[in-house]
Amino acid sequence: MAGYKVFITATDTDAGKTWVTTAAVGSLLAQGVQAKAMKPVACGLDDVGRNNDVEALLAAQNFSRADQINLYRFAMPAAPSQAAAAEGVAVDPSALVQWCRDQSNGIETCLIEGVGGLMTPLTDRWLVSDWIEAMPDYEVWLGVGCKLGAINQTLLTLAKLEQMERLPTRVFFNAISAEHNAWIEPTQNAVAPFLNSDCEISILKFGECPELRR
């Protein structure tokens, strides 16, 4: 994984993006790789202004300040366009892309955790898919939250990524609870024929946190 830039997206919210990102950066750092994982946009804050995903990534890297890995934080647990509008502000796409580039300067391996899925709106006219397209040097990893409906969501996501010519280099089939472990195999079996032959597949059962290596 050394020397890579990775954008981690998912089929939906709560599909395991943070789980994958924290496991990856923790494993890289343990191997002595100079790595950094960021959550540039986060929605949903607790009473003291913290976001769970941001806090998990901070802890994985022994960082203390949210602004070390995050640019936009909004209180409402909603799509960024709506959460920002509720505060009378808006995400600036150019500023976001430039911030990501600046943060990755001099970093051996950089991981960016997205927000929601590909069609999640960051502004009224700019989606997560547009964010990925604005960062062509990043490979794409896809998190799949295995549950009822996951096959449809995954194939729609893959169709969009194929249209963008950014098919994922790695797909994580995740169970977000013990009850969802049984959904992993049927979801993987249905999706696998639609993946590139060189796409790496990872299985993350609930409660497991495997070491991820490149």
ZADO-1210 file (C-alpha; in nm, 4 decimals, padded with zeros to 6 digits):
<atoms>
<atom x="00.0000" y="00.0000" z="00.0000" code="MET" pos="1"/>
<atom x="00.3015" y="00.2266" z="00.0331" code="ALA" pos="2"/>
<atom x="00.3179" y="00.5164" z="-00.2083" code="GLY" pos="3"/>
<atom x="-00.0523" y="00.5149" z="-00.2869" code="TYR" pos="4"/>
<atom x="-00.3328" y="00.7669" z="-00.2756" code="LYS" pos="5"/>
<atom x="-00.6704" y="00.6131" z="-00.2015" code="VAL" pos="6"/>
<atom x="-01.0245" y="00.7513" z="-00.1947" code="PHE" pos="7"/>
<atom x="-01.2542" y="00.5311" z="00.0128" code="ILE" pos="8"/>
<atom x="-01.6194" y="00.5515" z="-00.0851" code="THR" pos="9"/>
<atom x="-01.9158" y="00.3228" z="-00.0207" code="ALA" pos="10"/>
<atom x="-02.2521" y="00.2045" z="-00.1408" code="THR" pos="11"/>
<atom x="-02.4299" y="00.4079" z="00.1270" code="ASP" pos="12"/>
<atom x="-02.3857" y="00.5732" z="00.4621" code="THR" pos="13"/>
<atom x="-02.3048" y="00.3331" z="00.7483" code="ASP" pos="14"/>
<atom x="-02.1431" y="00.0879" z="00.5038" code="ALA" pos="15"/>
<atom x="-01.8111" y="00.0646" z="00.6861" code="GLY" pos="16"/>
<atom x="-01.5966" y="00.3431" z="00.5355" code="LYS" pos="17"/>
<atom x="-01.4564" y="00.4511" z="00.8717" code="THR" pos="18"/>
<atom x="-01.3984" y="00.0913" z="00.9762" code="TRP" pos="19"/>
<atom x="-01.1942" y="00.0299" z="00.6601" code="VAL" pos="20"/>
<atom x="-01.0067" y="00.3602" z="00.6813" code="THR" pos="21"/>
<atom x="-00.9071" y="00.3264" z="01.0469" code="THR" pos="22"/>
<atom x="-00.7974" y="-00.0357" z="00.9965" code="ALA" pos="23"/>
<atom x="-00.5913" y="00.0591" z="00.6916" code="ALA" pos="24"/>
<atom x="-00.4133" y="00.3582" z="00.8412" code="VAL" pos="25"/>
<atom x="-00.3503" y="00.1771" z="01.1693" code="GLY" pos="26"/>
<atom x="-00.1984" y="-00.1180" z="00.9854" code="SER" pos="27"/>
<atom x="00.0189" y="00.1060" z="00.7682" code="LEU" pos="28"/>
<atom x="00.1516" y="00.3025" z="01.0633" code="LEU" pos="29"/>
<atom x="00.2287" y="-00.0210" z="01.2485" code="ALA" pos="30"/>
<atom x="00.4333" y="-00.1323" z="00.9465" code="GLN" pos="31"/>
<atom x="00.6344" y="00.1910" z="00.9590" code="GLY" pos="32"/>
<atom x="00.4731" y="00.3429" z="00.6504" code="VAL" pos="33"/>
<atom x="00.4316" y="00.7204" z="00.6524" code="GLN" pos="34"/>
<atom x="00.0548" y="00.7356" z="00.6135" code="ALA" pos="35"/>
<atom x="-00.2265" y="00.9774" z="00.6797" code="LYS" pos="36"/>
<atom x="-00.6036" y="00.9235" z="00.6745" code="ALA" pos="37"/>
<atom x="-00.8424" y="01.2147" z="00.6394" code="MET" pos="38"/>
<atom x="-01.2149" y="01.2732" z="00.6700" code="LYS" pos="39"/>
<atom x="-01.2427" y="01.6105" z="00.4918" code="PRO" pos="40"/>
<atom x="-01.6233" y="01.6368" z="00.5195" code="VAL" pos="41"/>
<atom x="-01.8190" y="01.5128" z="00.8216" code="ALA" pos="42"/>
<atom x="-02.1853" y="01.5559" z="00.9152" code="CYS" pos="43"/>
<atom x="-02.3391" y="01.4908" z="01.2538" code="GLY" pos="44"/>
<atom x="-02.1863" y="01.6292" z="01.5713" code="LEU" pos="45"/>
<atom x="-02.2418" y="01.5457" z="01.9364" code="ASP" pos="46"/>
<atom x="-02.3168" y="01.7976" z="02.2104" code="ASP" pos="47"/>
<atom x="-01.9544" y="01.9083" z="02.2314" code="VAL" pos="48"/>
<atom x="-01.9030" y="01.9374" z="01.8560" code="GLY" pos="49"/>
<atom x="-01.7325" y="01.6055" z="01.7852" code="ARG" pos="50"/>
<atom x="-01.7975" y="01.3678" z="01.4966" code="ASN" pos="51"/>
<atom x="-01.7572" y="00.9953" z="01.5628" code="ASN" pos="52"/>
<atom x="-01.5835" y="00.9206" z="01.2329" code="ASP" pos="53"/>
<atom x="-01.3357" y="01.2037" z="01.2754" code="VAL" pos="54"/>
<atom x="-01.2660" y="01.0981" z="01.6329" code="GLU" pos="55"/>
<atom x="-01.1998" y="00.7379" z="01.5258" code="ALA" pos="56"/>
<atom x="-00.9475" y="00.8516" z="01.2640" code="LEU" pos="57"/>
<atom x="-00.7792" y="01.0882" z="01.5089" code="LEU" pos="58"/>
<atom x="-00.7379" y="00.8075" z="01.7607" code="ALA" pos="59"/>
<atom x="-00.5982" y="00.5701" z="01.4980" code="ALA" pos="60"/>
<atom x="-00.3235" y="00.8215" z="01.4177" code="GLN" pos="61"/>
<atom x="-00.2630" y="00.9695" z="01.7642" code="ASN" pos="62"/>
<atom x="-00.3758" y="01.3106" z="01.6398" code="PHE" pos="63"/>
<atom x="-00.5380" y="01.5560" z="01.8784" code="SER" pos="64"/>
<atom x="-00.7054" y="01.8195" z="01.6579" code="ARG" pos="65"/>
<atom x="-00.9892" y="01.7641" z="01.4133" code="ALA" pos="66"/>
<atom x="-00.8465" y="02.0203" z="01.1710" code="ASP" pos="67"/>
<atom x="-00.5475" y="01.7910" z="01.1167" code="GLN" pos="68"/>
<atom x="-00.7713" y="01.5610" z="00.9114" code="ILE" pos="69"/>
<atom x="-01.0964" y="01.7514" z="00.8571" code="ASN" pos="70"/>
<atom x="-01.1985" y="02.0691" z="00.6721" code="LEU" pos="71"/>
<atom x="-01.5788" y="02.0793" z="00.6993" code="TYR" pos="72"/>
<atom x="-01.7819" y="01.9680" z="01.0012" code="ARG" pos="73"/>
<atom x="-02.1571" y="02.0221" z="01.0183" code="PHE" pos="74"/>
<atom x="-02.3927" y="01.9555" z="01.3076" code="ALA" pos="75"/>
<atom x="-02.6858" y="01.8056" z="01.1175" code="MET" pos="76"/>
<atom x="-02.6599" y="01.4318" z="01.0334" code="PRO" pos="77"/>
<atom x="-02.7606" y="01.4827" z="00.6710" code="ALA" pos="78"/>
<atom x="-02.6146" y="01.5173" z="00.3231" code="ALA" pos="79"/>
<atom x="-02.3422" y="01.7864" z="00.3302" code="PRO" pos="80"/>
<atom x="-02.5394" y="02.0195" z="00.1023" code="SER" pos="81"/>
<atom x="-02.8312" y="02.0138" z="00.3472" code="GLN" pos="82"/>
<atom x="-02.6189" y="02.0176" z="00.6637" code="ALA" pos="83"/>
<atom x="-02.4197" y="02.3151" z="00.5354" code="ALA" pos="84"/>
<atom x="-02.7323" y="02.5036" z="00.4279" code="ALA" pos="85"/>
<atom x="-02.8767" y="02.4604" z="00.7772" code="ALA" pos="86"/>
<atom x="-02.5803" y="02.6628" z="00.9047" code="GLU" pos="87"/>
<atom x="-02.5998" y="02.9224" z="00.6301" code="GLY" pos="88"/>
<atom x="-02.2783" y="02.8102" z="00.4621" code="VAL" pos="89"/>
<atom x="-02.1752" y="02.5950" z="00.1669" code="ALA" pos="90"/>
<atom x="-01.8958" y="02.3558" z="00.0768" code="VAL" pos="91"/>
<atom x="-01.6492" y="02.5160" z="-00.1651" code="ASP" pos="92"/>
<atom x="-01.5475" y="02.2404" z="-00.4115" code="PRO" pos="93"/>
<atom x="-01.2267" y="02.4154" z="-00.5208" code="SER" pos="94"/>
<atom x="-01.1217" y="02.4769" z="-00.1615" code="ALA" pos="95"/>
<atom x="-01.1984" y="02.1157" z="-00.0699" code="LEU" pos="96"/>
<atom x="-00.9913" y="01.9696" z="-00.3535" code="VAL" pos="97"/>
<atom x="-00.7015" y="02.2063" z="-00.2845" code="GLN" pos="98"/>
<atom x="-00.7096" y="02.1258" z="00.0874" code="TRP" pos="99"/>
<atom x="-00.6893" y="01.7535" z="00.0087" code="CYS" pos="100"/>
<atom x="-00.3919" y="01.8127" z="-00.2191" code="ARG" pos="101"/>
<atom x="-00.2170" y="02.0284" z="00.0380" code="ASP" pos="102"/>
<atom x="-00.2717" y="01.7726" z="00.3138" code="GLN" pos="103"/>
<atom x="-00.1256" y="01.4934" z="00.1016" code="SER" pos="104"/>
<atom x="00.1963" y="01.6794" z="00.0198" code="ASN" pos="105"/>
<atom x="00.4982" y="01.4851" z="00.1446" code="GLY" pos="106"/>
<atom x="00.2831" y="01.1930" z="00.2651" code="ILE" pos="107"/>
<atom x="00.3884" y="00.8493" z="00.1453" code="GLU" pos="108"/>
<atom x="00.0399" y="00.6993" z="00.1501" code="THR" pos="109"/>
<atom x="-00.2726" y="00.9131" z="00.1797" code="CYS" pos="110"/>
<atom x="-00.6238" y="00.7849" z="00.2487" code="LEU" pos="111"/>
<atom x="-00.9342" y="01.0004" z="00.2054" code="ILE" pos="112"/>
<atom x="-01.2625" y="00.8814" z="00.3521" code="GLU" pos="113"/>
<atom x="-01.5572" y="01.0183" z="00.1584" code="GLY" pos="114"/>
<atom x="-01.9052" y="01.0901" z="00.2878" code="VAL" pos="115"/>
<atom x="-02.2140" y="00.8827" z="00.2101" code="GLY" pos="116"/>
<atom x="-02.2147" y="00.7263" z="-00.1356" code="GLY" pos="117"/>
<atom x="-02.1202" y="00.8440" z="-00.4838" code="LEU" pos="118"/>
<atom x="-02.4375" y="01.0444" z="-00.5407" code="MET" pos="119"/>
<atom x="-02.4321" y="01.2213" z="-00.2047" code="THR" pos="120"/>
<atom x="-02.4512" y="01.5969" z="-00.2751" code="PRO" pos="121"/>
<atom x="-02.1764" y="01.8136" z="-00.1305" code="LEU" pos="122"/>
<atom x="-02.3431" y="02.1190" z="-00.2846" code="THR" pos="123"/>
<atom x="-02.6623" y="02.1562" z="-00.4849" code="ASP" pos="124"/>
<atom x="-02.4708" y="02.0690" z="-00.8030" code="ARG" pos="125"/>
<atom x="-02.1546" y="01.8871" z="-00.6923" code="TRP" pos="126"/>
<atom x="-02.1563" y="01.5249" z="-00.5789" code="LEU" pos="127"/>
<atom x="-01.9077" y="01.2901" z="-00.4153" code="VAL" pos="128"/>
<atom x="-01.8560" y="01.1427" z="-00.7636" code="SER" pos="129"/>
<atom x="-01.7470" y="01.4887" z="-00.8831" code="ASP" pos="130"/>
<atom x="-01.5036" y="01.5080" z="-00.5916" code="TRP" pos="131"/>
<atom x="-01.3484" y="01.1772" z="-00.6974" code="ILE" pos="132"/>
<atom x="-01.3245" y="01.2924" z="-01.0588" code="GLU" pos="133"/>
<atom x="-01.1457" y="01.6080" z="-00.9430" code="ALA" pos="134"/>
<atom x="-00.8759" y="01.3848" z="-00.7871" code="MET" pos="135"/>
<atom x="-00.7626" y="01.1615" z="-01.0750" code="PRO" pos="136"/>
<atom x="-00.4444" y="01.0439" z="-00.9020" code="ASP" pos="137"/>
<atom x="-00.6431" y="00.8594" z="-00.6331" code="TYR" pos="138"/>
<atom x="-00.7406" y="00.4959" z="-00.6733" code="GLU" pos="139"/>
<atom x="-01.0866" y="00.4041" z="-00.5446" code="VAL" pos="140"/>
<atom x="-01.1740" y="00.1550" z="-00.2742" code="TRP" pos="141"/>
<atom x="-01.5390" y="00.0619" z="-00.2274" code="LEU" pos="142"/>
<atom x="-01.7039" y="-00.0387" z="00.0987" code="GLY" pos="143"/>
<atom x="-02.0161" y="-00.2537" z="00.0694" code="VAL" pos="144"/>
<atom x="-02.2480" y="-00.2717" z="00.3675" code="GLY" pos="145"/>
<atom x="-02.3878" y="-00.6230" z="00.3309" code="CYS" pos="146"/>
<atom x="-02.7595" y="-00.6268" z="00.4021" code="LYS" pos="147"/>
<atom x="-03.0903" y="-00.6515" z="00.2193" code="LEU" pos="148"/>
<atom x="-03.0657" y="-00.4286" z="-00.0885" code="GLY" pos="149"/>
<atom x="-02.6855" y="-00.4249" z="-00.0949" code="ALA" pos="150"/>
<atom x="-02.6586" y="-00.6029" z="-00.4297" code="ILE" pos="151"/>
<atom x="-02.8661" y="-00.3387" z="-00.6065" code="ASN" pos="152"/>
<atom x="-02.6797" y="-00.0534" z="-00.4344" code="GLN" pos="153"/>
<atom x="-02.3416" y="-00.2057" z="-00.5193" code="THR" pos="154"/>
<atom x="-02.4193" y="-00.2679" z="-00.8852" code="LEU" pos="155"/>
<atom x="-02.5523" y="00.0869" z="-00.9239" code="LEU" pos="156"/>
<atom x="-02.2332" y="00.2189" z="-00.7643" code="THR" pos="157"/>
<atom x="-02.0141" y="00.0051" z="-00.9893" code="LEU" pos="158"/>
<atom x="-02.2054" y="00.1224" z="-01.2972" code="ALA" pos="159"/>
<atom x="-02.1385" y="00.4843" z="-01.2029" code="LYS" pos="160"/>
<atom x="-01.7701" y="00.4161" z="-01.1324" code="LEU" pos="161"/>
<atom x="-01.7367" y="00.2381" z="-01.4676" code="GLU" pos="162"/>
<atom x="-01.8912" y="00.5399" z="-01.6396" code="GLN" pos="163"/>
<atom x="-01.6304" y="00.7543" z="-01.4630" code="MET" pos="164"/>
<atom x="-01.3554" y="00.5076" z="-01.5652" code="GLU" pos="165"/>
<atom x="-01.2672" y="00.4723" z="-01.1963" code="ARG" pos="166"/>
<atom x="-01.3653" y="00.1151" z="-01.1146" code="LEU" pos="167"/>
<atom x="-01.2460" y="00.0155" z="-00.7660" code="PRO" pos="168"/>
<atom x="-00.9117" y="-00.1529" z="-00.7140" code="THR" pos="169"/>
<atom x="-01.0366" y="-00.3013" z="-00.3878" code="ARG" pos="170"/>
<atom x="-01.3821" y="-00.3884" z="-00.2545" code="VAL" pos="171"/>
<atom x="-01.4631" y="-00.4522" z="00.1098" code="PHE" pos="172"/>
<atom x="-01.7688" y="-00.6606" z="00.1888" code="PHE" pos="173"/>
<atom x="-01.8589" y="-00.5489" z="00.5419" code="ASN" pos="174"/>
<atom x="-02.1051" y="-00.6645" z="00.8042" code="ALA" pos="175"/>
<atom x="-02.2047" y="-00.3731" z="01.0256" code="ILE" pos="176"/>
<atom x="-02.3552" y="-00.6038" z="01.2894" code="SER" pos="177"/>
<atom x="-02.3292" y="-00.9720" z="01.3812" code="ALA" pos="178"/>
<atom x="-02.6695" y="-01.0310" z="01.2228" code="GLU" pos="179"/>
<atom x="-02.5366" y="-00.9062" z="00.8890" code="HIS" pos="180"/>
<atom x="-02.2486" y="-01.1565" z="00.8684" code="ASN" pos="181"/>
<atom x="-02.4812" y="-01.3939" z="00.6824" code="ALA" pos="182"/>
<atom x="-02.5303" y="-01.1361" z="00.4063" code="TRP" pos="183"/>
<atom x="-02.1613" y="-01.1225" z="00.3127" code="ILE" pos="184"/>
<atom x="-02.1328" y="-01.4403" z="00.1045" code="GLU" pos="185"/>
<atom x="-02.4481" y="-01.3960" z="-00.1074" code="PRO" pos="186"/>
<atom x="-02.3647" y="-01.0299" z="-00.1683" code="THR" pos="187"/>
<atom x="-02.0086" y="-01.1120" z="-00.2701" code="GLN" pos="188"/>
<atom x="-02.1207" y="-01.3942" z="-00.4984" code="ASN" pos="189"/>
<atom x="-02.3680" y="-01.1696" z="-00.6790" code="ALA" pos="190"/>
<atom x="-02.1283" y="-00.8765" z="-00.7174" code="VAL" pos="191"/>
<atom x="-01.8026" y="-01.0578" z="-00.8027" code="ALA" pos="192"/>
<atom x="-01.8855" y="-01.1157" z="-01.1730" code="PRO" pos="193"/>
<atom x="-01.9126" y="-00.7378" z="-01.2189" code="PHE" pos="194"/>
<atom x="-01.5672" y="-00.6613" z="-01.0764" code="LEU" pos="195"/>
<atom x="-01.2444" y="-00.6329" z="-01.2719" code="ASN" pos="196"/>
<atom x="-01.0371" y="-00.9491" z="-01.2615" code="SER" pos="197"/>
<atom x="-00.7576" y="-00.7688" z="-01.0759" code="ASP" pos="198"/>
<atom x="-00.9858" y="-00.6110" z="-00.8158" code="CYS" pos="199"/>
<atom x="-00.8883" y="-00.7237" z="-00.4679" code="GLU" pos="200"/>
<atom x="-01.1716" y="-00.8499" z="-00.2464" code="ILE" pos="201"/>
<atom x="-01.1648" y="-00.8235" z="00.1328" code="SER" pos="202"/>
<atom x="-01.4153" y="-00.9712" z="00.3772" code="ILE" pos="203"/>
<atom x="-01.4758" y="-00.7888" z="00.7042" code="LEU" pos="204"/>
<atom x="-01.7062" y="-00.9785" z="00.9365" code="LYS" pos="205"/>
<atom x="-01.8518" y="-00.7930" z="01.2315" code="PHE" pos="206"/>
<atom x="-01.6029" y="-00.7659" z="01.5143" code="GLY" pos="207"/>
<atom x="-01.3008" y="-00.8395" z="01.2971" code="GLU" pos="208"/>
<atom x="-01.0301" y="-00.5839" z="01.2264" code="CYS" pos="209"/>
<atom x="-00.7812" y="-00.7444" z="00.9885" code="PRO" pos="210"/>
<atom x="-00.4380" y="-00.6163" z="00.9064" code="GLU" pos="211"/>
<atom x="-00.4439" y="-00.4599" z="00.5606" code="LEU" pos="212"/>
<atom x="-00.1310" y="-00.4759" z="00.3479" code="ARG" pos="213"/>
<atom x="-00.0411" y="-00.3722" z="-00.0046" code="ARG" pos="214"/>
</atoms>
